[in-house]
Amino acid sequence: MKQGIQTDFPHKALRESGCYFFCLLRWAEIATDAGLTNEQIIGFYHYYVNRGVMESDCFIIDPVAILNSLCRCLIGSAVTRAESPPRAATYIACLKKPGHWHFVLSHNGETWDPLDPERPGVSDYKIDSYRVIA
């Protein structure tokens, strides 16, 4: 999945609020060494909304269940929130700017952003916390 996929994604809810979900999808791509198509991503969105682990506005209720399901194995059993960068190889950073939250994935020191990093306003976010699934 390309960095910035959320910016022009064809599904409205995912385009507007899907950053955490896109980070989980990208994490699964890395873990399974398999890419996802837009059709698969939209299918997973409907699947997880119907399972009750994600709301239709992309609020993630159970990121552990989503990640374990996508990877078809036990990646973790709990989300740990940290205030400083974790030592884990892969984690999700929660960014904040007034009135808005955004999530990016860090893997082996590289940041993957579902929004286009060149898009105006992206640099206005400040790190709020980190999410580790282990």
Legacy VTK file of the C-alpha trace (Angstrom):
# vtk DataFile Version 3.0
C-alpha trace
ASCII
DATASET POLYDATA
POINTS 134 float
0.000 0.000 0.000
1.464 3.334 -0.972
2.147 6.098 1.498
-0.573 8.754 1.157
-3.266 6.232 0.112
-5.884 7.888 2.337
-5.626 11.282 0.628
-7.615 10.326 -2.498
-9.086 6.980 -1.428
-12.383 6.192 -3.241
-14.338 5.300 -0.061
-15.610 8.421 1.776
-15.353 7.236 5.402
-11.894 5.769 4.866
-10.709 8.895 3.031
-11.974 11.180 5.802
-11.133 9.206 8.956
-9.403 5.947 8.116
-5.827 6.682 9.191
-5.728 4.246 12.148
-7.317 1.520 10.009
-4.844 2.169 7.177
-1.980 1.867 9.683
-3.305 -1.518 10.846
-3.656 -2.637 7.224
-0.096 -1.548 6.435
1.181 -3.341 9.556
-0.530 -6.505 8.315
1.007 -6.055 4.854
4.454 -5.901 6.442
3.793 -8.889 8.714
2.400 -11.081 5.940
4.463 -9.733 3.026
1.239 -9.363 1.006
-0.204 -6.246 -0.646
-3.830 -5.150 -0.545
-6.010 -3.720 -3.305
-8.532 -0.919 -2.780
-11.326 -3.480 -3.191
-9.851 -5.663 -0.442
-9.442 -2.654 1.855
-13.090 -1.648 1.372
-14.145 -5.264 1.931
-12.178 -5.394 5.192
-13.784 -2.103 6.271
-17.291 -3.595 5.861
-16.232 -6.855 7.492
-14.850 -5.183 10.632
-17.758 -2.748 10.918
-20.160 -5.719 10.730
-18.100 -7.598 13.357
-18.382 -4.624 15.711
-14.636 -4.026 16.125
-14.750 -0.807 14.097
-17.423 1.852 13.691
-18.625 3.109 10.300
-16.856 6.444 10.935
-13.589 4.433 11.204
-13.308 4.673 14.991
-11.318 1.575 15.929
-12.843 -0.283 18.880
-10.508 -3.300 18.953
-7.253 -2.797 17.029
-5.834 -6.060 18.388
-8.695 -8.117 16.935
-8.320 -6.361 13.579
-4.551 -6.837 13.372
-4.662 -10.473 14.500
-7.431 -11.200 11.990
-5.622 -9.495 9.107
-2.408 -11.377 9.878
-4.244 -14.655 10.556
-2.100 -15.196 13.617
-1.578 -13.798 17.087
0.416 -10.587 16.710
-0.604 -9.334 20.122
-3.180 -9.441 22.862
-3.273 -5.845 24.112
-2.617 -2.254 23.110
-0.157 -0.412 25.313
-0.149 3.365 25.250
3.205 5.064 25.783
4.223 8.701 26.131
7.715 8.221 24.686
8.854 6.286 21.603
8.704 2.548 22.323
11.514 0.117 21.645
9.228 -2.098 19.574
10.162 -2.460 15.900
6.594 -1.596 14.853
4.169 0.775 16.519
1.552 3.399 15.715
2.078 7.040 16.668
-0.959 9.119 17.580
-0.607 12.707 16.380
-2.775 15.647 17.324
-3.518 19.164 16.174
-6.371 21.329 17.465
-9.627 19.502 16.806
-8.108 16.550 14.949
-6.212 13.287 15.508
-4.053 11.392 13.025
-2.158 8.093 13.130
1.052 7.018 11.393
2.916 3.703 11.426
6.553 3.340 12.406
8.407 0.209 11.312
12.141 -0.245 11.862
12.583 3.505 12.234
10.725 4.390 9.004
7.474 6.356 9.205
4.580 5.425 6.921
1.835 8.057 6.689
-1.569 7.218 5.151
-1.946 10.913 4.281
0.262 12.479 1.654
3.192 13.924 3.657
3.339 16.817 1.168
-0.309 17.767 1.773
-0.775 21.199 3.405
-1.374 20.993 7.148
0.164 17.559 7.678
3.196 19.093 9.381
0.910 20.846 11.924
0.449 17.592 13.886
2.374 16.986 17.107
2.979 13.558 18.680
0.498 12.825 21.476
1.242 9.168 22.274
2.318 5.809 20.863
0.362 2.561 20.492
2.155 -0.783 20.703
0.313 -4.032 20.051
2.053 -6.895 21.806
LINES 1 135
134 0 1 2 3 4 5 6 7 8 9 10 11 12 13 14 15 16 17 18 19 20 21 22 23 24 25 26 27 28 29 30 31 32 33 34 35 36 37 38 39 40 41 42 43 44 45 46 47 48 49 50 51 52 53 54 55 56 57 58 59 60 61 62 63 64 65 66 67 68 69 70 71 72 73 74 75 76 77 78 79 80 81 82 83 84 85 86 87 88 89 90 91 92 93 94 95 96 97 98 99 100 101 102 103 104 105 106 107 108 109 110 111 112 113 114 115 116 117 118 119 120 121 122 123 124 125 126 127 128 129 130 131 132 133
